[in-house]
Amino acid sequence: MDSISKSDIDKTFGKILRDFRLKANLTQEQLSEKLGISLKYISRIETGKSGIKTQTLIKYMNILGITPNTLYLEFIKNKNIKDNIVLSEKINNLSREKKAFIFSIIDLLNNL
């Protein structure tokens, strides 16, 4: 199995977190207030120069709507797991009504 360095993880997480912050139209300063962490720490996280504490990562995910799948997809090499993640993300991007429809189809298929 390929070795993944802590630096690789920090850089990938930082890029994802920055992209989601920008998509939410938040400045680093606004996000630092919401998270209760320093602006400097946010900058270090987003540039991959610092790792992120689990508690802070969970806060980020909740505030910015990031799924665990989004964070880990790049590191998953198992094809079946990767396919499940991609399918999950596609469902995640649907409207509430379309998700309800998909869930009803899944329930129907599971009962066959």
C-alpha positions, 0 to 999 in steps of 0.5 A: 500500500502506498504510504501517505505522509502527514504532510500530504494529508495536511495539504489536502485537508487544507485545500479542501477546507479553503475551497469550502470556506471560499464557496461559503463566501467566508473570510478567514477572519469570519471563519476564525470567529465561528470556529473560535480559533486564531486567524493565524491557525486557520491560515496555517491549516489552509496552507497545509503548514499545520495539522488540524485537531479532530475537534476543530476538523469536526467544527469545520465540517459542521460549519461548512457542510463538508462530508467525511467522504470529501476529506478522504476520497483522495486517499482511498485506493480501494475501488469499491470504497471509492465507488461508494464514496462517489455515489454518496457524494452524487446523492449528497448533491441532490435536492431534498426531494430527489434524495427522498426519491432515491431513498424510496428506490433503495428501500424498494430494491432492498425489499426485492 
